[in-house]
């Protein structure tokens, strides 16, 4: 799947331009974002797309030198399963 990137938003669209997968991580402070939402269209679930989105967000956050507060339940679960990537997580 090809992801598009915007400020604090990574997403994919279908051929009609509808968002079919996304993760949002808005700024909440100086150098801090909140991973607050992950969405995968029902037709795409079970294919590991949510994990790809969190990994993409992790890479973007780390590259920007920022930290992340985890609000999205899926992101909380993903980071628990990938403790080696907790270097960007903050409270």
C-alpha positions in Angstrom: 0.0 0.0 0.0 1.3 3.5 -0.8 1.0 6.0 2.0 0.7 9.7 1.6 2.3 12.0 4.2 1.1 15.3 5.5 2.1 17.2 8.6 1.3 14.8 11.5 -0.8 12.6 9.2 0.0 9.4 7.3 -2.8 8.0 5.1 -3.9 6.0 2.1 -6.8 6.6 -0.2 -8.7 4.5 -2.6 -9.1 5.3 -6.3 -11.9 7.7 -5.5 -9.8 9.7 -3.0 -11.5 8.3 0.1 -9.3 7.8 3.1 -9.1 4.0 3.7 -6.3 4.0 6.3 -4.7 6.7 8.5 -2.8 7.6 11.6 -2.8 11.0 13.1 -0.3 12.4 15.5 -0.9 16.2 16.1 1.5 18.4 18.0 0.6 18.8 21.7 3.6 20.7 22.9 7.1 21.7 22.0 8.6 18.6 20.4 5.8 16.4 21.5 3.0 14.8 19.5 0.0 12.6 20.5 -0.6 9.4 18.5 -4.4 9.8 18.9 -6.0 7.9 16.0 -5.5 4.9 13.8 -8.1 3.8 11.3 -8.1 1.0 8.7 -11.2 0.5 6.5 -13.1 -2.7 7.3 -12.2 -4.2 3.9 -8.5 -4.0 4.7 -8.4 -5.2 8.3 -6.3 -8.2 9.2 -3.6 -7.4 6.7 -1.1 -5.7 9.1 -1.9 -2.2 7.8 -2.4 -0.6 11.2 1.0 -1.9 12.3 2.5 -0.4 9.1 0.9 2.9 9.9 2.3 3.0 13.5 5.7 2.0 12.2 5.6 4.8 9.6 4.5 7.3 12.3 7.3 6.1 14.6 9.8 6.7 11.8 8.4 10.2 11.1 8.4 11.1 14.8 11.9 9.8 15.4 13.2 11.6 12.2 11.7 14.9 13.5 13.4 14.4 16.9 10.1 14.5 18.7 8.5 12.4 21.4 5.0 10.8 21.4 2.3 10.5 23.9 0.2 7.4 23.2 -3.6 7.9 23.2 -4.7 5.5 20.5 -5.3 2.1 22.0 -3.8 0.3 19.0 -0.6 2.4 19.3 -0.4 1.6 23.0 -0.6 -2.1 22.1 1.9 -1.8 19.3 4.5 -0.1 21.3 4.1 -2.7 24.1 4.8 -5.3 21.5 7.8 -3.4 20.2 9.7 -2.1 23.3 12.8 -1.5 21.1 10.9 1.5 19.6 9.9 3.0 22.9 12.7 5.6 22.5 10.1 8.1 21.2 7.5 7.4 23.9 6.9 9.9 26.7 4.2 10.3 29.3 
